Every structure is written in C-alpha cells, then in structure tokens.
Amino acid sequence: MRLDLQSHPGAYAIRSYRRGAIVVNEETLTQSFIITPTQLLRDWPPQRFDEVLLEHFADITQLKPEIVLFGTGTRLRFPPADIAAGLLSAGIGFEVMDTAAACRSYVILLSEDRNVAAALLMIE
C-alpha cells in the first residue's frame, strides 16, 4: 500500500509497504527496523515475532520517544508484558498492532510532528 502525505524535509517517512518490504524515503527495507522522524536503525535484531525480547527495546528507550508503535508482522500479536512495562515505566507510550497498521499510524503521527518511534517486523 502506498502512503501519500505532506513532505517532511529531512524526516524519515514511510512511503509504502507490502509483503516483505517497507519503503522509507527512497530506500526499500526487507529486514526489521526502528524508525523515528530523525533516525533509521536498520536490521533490528528480531526478524520474527517469536524472537522479540525485552532487550530489543533498549535502543528505543534511549531514543526517548513519546510513543512506540510495535508492528508485529502480518497479524496482531501481543509481546510479553515486561516489554510494555519497561517502556511505560520510562514514561513512553506503547501501542501494539500489525505492521500495516503501525506503518499507517506512524505516518499520521509524523504528520502531526509527534516524537514517535516504530519498531517494525516485516509483513510475511
């Protein structure tokens, strides 16, 4: 699905997504990643939902976003409770959704100039 939004010069924006790939600006990514308006962390270690651990969210906590969107792949799946608890205790909101919904939500929050981070597993 192609996402069209107003231009945010210098920001990392999700342009489209499909099975096995997400386009950020002009780059096609095929591995899990973390995106914020100012940073793109390629090759986020978990590649599948069953590989996700609390330690994988440490890099996100360091970025100090207002909210983290966790895209769980093709379908919505909830991670272990310690992941949400760790982010919430750091004052960071946490929303879990399938990756397609997380991509759309990221675009909306980016257009609102929110300090958002999205941790995205690929759509299989």
LOTOR-842374 format. One record per residue (C-alpha): residue number from 1; x, y, z. Coordinates in steps of 0.5 Angstrom, whole numbers, plus 500, padded with zeros to 3 digits. Example, Ala and Ser with C-alpha at 12.3 -4.5 7.8 and 13.67 -1.06 7.14 Angstrom:
! LOTOR-842374
nr,x,y,z
1,525,491,516;
2,527,498,514;
This chain:
! LOTOR-842374
nr,x,y,z
1,500,500,500;
2,503,507,498;
3,502,512,503;
4,502,520,501;
5,503,525,506;
6,506,532,506;
7,513,533,506;
8,517,533,512;
9,524,535,510;
10,530,531,513;
11,525,527,516;
12,525,519,516;
13,518,518,513;
14,515,511,511;
15,512,512,503;
16,509,505,502;
17,509,498,505;
18,508,491,502;
19,509,484,504;
20,517,483,505;
21,519,490,504;
22,517,497,507;
23,520,504,503;
24,523,509,508;
25,524,515,504;
26,527,512,498;
27,530,506,501;
28,527,499,501;
29,528,496,507;
30,527,488,508;
31,529,487,515;
32,526,489,521;
33,528,496,523;
34,527,502,528;
35,524,509,525;
36,524,516,528;
37,523,522,525;
38,530,523,525;
39,533,516,526;
40,533,510,522;
41,536,504,525;
42,537,498,520;
43,537,491,522;
44,533,491,528;
45,535,484,531;
46,529,481,532;
47,526,478,525;
48,520,474,527;
49,515,476,533;
50,518,470,537;
51,525,473,537;
52,523,479,541;
53,526,480,548;
54,526,486,553;
55,533,488,551;
56,531,489,544;
57,527,495,546;
58,533,498,550;
59,535,502,544;
60,528,505,543;
61,528,507,550;
62,535,511,549;
63,531,515,543;
64,526,518,549;
65,520,518,544;
66,513,520,547;
67,510,513,544;
68,513,507,541;
69,509,503,536;
70,511,496,535;
71,509,493,529;
72,508,485,530;
73,508,483,523;
74,502,480,519;
75,498,480,525;
76,497,483,531;
77,500,479,537;
78,502,482,544;
79,509,481,547;
80,511,479,554;
81,508,484,559;
82,515,486,561;
83,516,490,555;
84,510,495,556;
85,512,495,563;
86,519,497,561;
87,517,503,556;
88,511,505,561;
89,516,506,567;
90,520,510,563;
91,515,515,561;
92,514,512,554;
93,507,510,551;
94,507,504,548;
95,502,501,542;
96,502,494,539;
97,499,493,532;
98,500,489,526;
99,506,492,522;
100,501,495,516;
101,497,499,522;
102,504,501,525;
103,506,504,518;
104,500,508,518;
105,500,510,525;
106,507,512,524;
107,505,517,518;
108,499,520,522;
109,504,522,528;
110,509,524,524;
111,505,529,520;
112,503,531,527;
113,510,533,529;
114,510,528,534;
115,516,525,537;
116,514,517,535;
117,518,511,534;
118,516,505,531;
119,519,498,531;
120,517,494,525;
121,517,487,524;
122,516,485,516;
123,510,483,514;
124,511,476,512;
